[in-house]
Amino acid sequence: MGTAAVGVTPKPDLLTVEQAKSMDLPLMTELFSTHINPGQLHFMKLLGFNKVKIERAEGMYYIDQNSRKILDFFGGFGSLAFGHNHPRILAARMAFQEEKRHEIAMAFMSQYAAALAHNLAACSPGDLDMVFFGSSGSEAMEAALKVAERAAGPKRPKVVYAENSFHGKTKGVLNITDGKLYRGEFQLTGNTVRVPFGDIEAIENAFKSDPEIGVIVLETIQGGAGIITAPTEFWQKLRALCNQYGVLWVADEVQCGLGRSGRFYAFEHHGVVPDVTALAKSLGGGKTAMAAMIAKRDVYMKAYGTPKTALIHAMATFGGIGEACITAIEALNVLYDEHLIDNSASLGAYLIERLKGLQEKYPSLIKEVRGQGLMVGLEFHDFSKTMPVVLRPVVAMLDDKLKGSLPGFIGSHLLRDHGVLVAFTEYNRNVVRLEPPLICERAHVDEFIAALDEVLSRGIVRIVKDFVKAQVK
Ligand SMILES: Cc1ncc(COP(=O)(O)O)c(C=O)c1O
């Protein structure tokens, strides 16, 4: 090898950090379309979300390029339990950087990963004691499936999952994610049994008739399906059936965990403990990518408990990376110090009460209000069949995703006219998902309700017409 020549590799046309921060909307749009996802831009344009550039974010609010505050009732599908840029979480991260702490923890043990694993075991009931770290909910769910599959053994490779489930989009968990859109025409492995969510008889029949079933995977509260819960009786019977048939229960708490439901884990409402669970989203404190699979010690030991099996699914390059771990450690401390789990329970009840008030006021628009803690679904009536005649030609021209479903129109008005952000639901287009940060206060709920009340007071004809008018502007 010769001596490397200095400075001969030309620098490509790179944007700087400062240029990234100060980029204007037209350039953002062009780069998003050229390099990221032109199809997704289509939906952003449809709803008017392409007109917003977020400059900062603090607490319950985003702040856009016009210094307008946007109240965040979307909460990144449950990723923002602590709100935006929580000061304690920011301070912990800054101190970590200033002290020049190490990040990659593959050669040596990491004190940060060890402390976080301890904390998660302390937050988890029963002997959910063994922790695997990853960077996304999908990765944590992949780890959950793999630990359960190995513990169940090669004679019991089948996995039960629920209708309308969402467990991620990576290739392994796609087998148990029930969305046609996400599955596309990918080759799946089979070896799965699909049951209706919350149907204990279907589960019992499956366990009884197929001794190859070794694992069942369920979201404790289905998020993507439109905030669907099952009663305590279901979960207790499920635990008993799993014990009876020797099936391992994996509880996906990626969206509903970490206090969102008013308990640390949503399954704690029902007095039962799964064999394996998974957390992600808010575990990163709203600042970083952090996810965890937590397994009962005996399940973990069966799967990977010997020196020979220990490395079969040891952590990936960024599993347990330093700054992500200390962010999560601080986040868990904040969760308890600021009583955010209790706040989620009480404010969630208040939000549901206020939404039920709106349902009484607008019974022809709102079909149902449901949820647990600050994980709330607001379902509108499907108006594809009952749509006023005057609207039919207008709606016929709109994108398929908007036909018959009010949330697209309402979400768009809430953002444009009131600076309020809400989330849509892929599997049920009539449901608005509300997952505000757990730092939410009554005044934020009141602000949200006032905005929604005003939009709903326009009535269906004006809601749709206003939307179309904004499209042609
Ligand atoms: C219940 C559930 N499981 C898994 C995932 C996948 O998480 P991620 O998007 O971080 O891969 C999600 C994401 O929305 C989820 O809601």
PDBQT file of the ligand as one rigid body, heavy atoms in Angstrom, charges set to zero:
ROOT
HETATM    1  C1  LIG A 501     -47.905  -2.113  18.840  1.00  0.00    +0.000 C 
HETATM    2  C2  LIG A 501     -46.707  -1.822  17.992  1.00  0.00    +0.000 A 
HETATM    3  N1  LIG A 501     -45.762  -2.753  17.847  1.00  0.00    +0.000 NA
HETATM    4  C3  LIG A 501     -44.672  -2.533  17.090  1.00  0.00    +0.000 A 
HETATM    5  C4  LIG A 501     -44.495  -1.340  16.432  1.00  0.00    +0.000 A 
HETATM    6  C5  LIG A 501     -43.269  -1.114  15.582  1.00  0.00    +0.000 C 
HETATM    7  O1  LIG A 501     -42.478  -0.116  16.112  1.00  0.00    +0.000 OA
HETATM    8  P1  LIG A 501     -41.422   0.686  15.196  1.00  0.00    +0.000 P 
HETATM    9  O2  LIG A 501     -42.184   1.567  14.269  1.00  0.00    +0.000 OA
HETATM   10  O3  LIG A 501     -40.597   1.451  16.192  1.00  0.00    +0.000 OA
HETATM   11  O4  LIG A 501     -40.607  -0.335  14.486  1.00  0.00    +0.000 OA
HETATM   12  C6  LIG A 501     -45.450  -0.334  16.560  1.00  0.00    +0.000 A 
HETATM   13  C7  LIG A 501     -45.296   0.947  15.852  1.00  0.00    +0.000 C 
HETATM   14  O5  LIG A 501     -46.180   1.723  15.692  1.00  0.00    +0.000 OA
HETATM   15  C8  LIG A 501     -46.598  -0.581  17.361  1.00  0.00    +0.000 A 
HETATM   16  O6  LIG A 501     -47.548   0.350  17.494  1.00  0.00    +0.000 OA
ENDROOT
TORSDOF 0
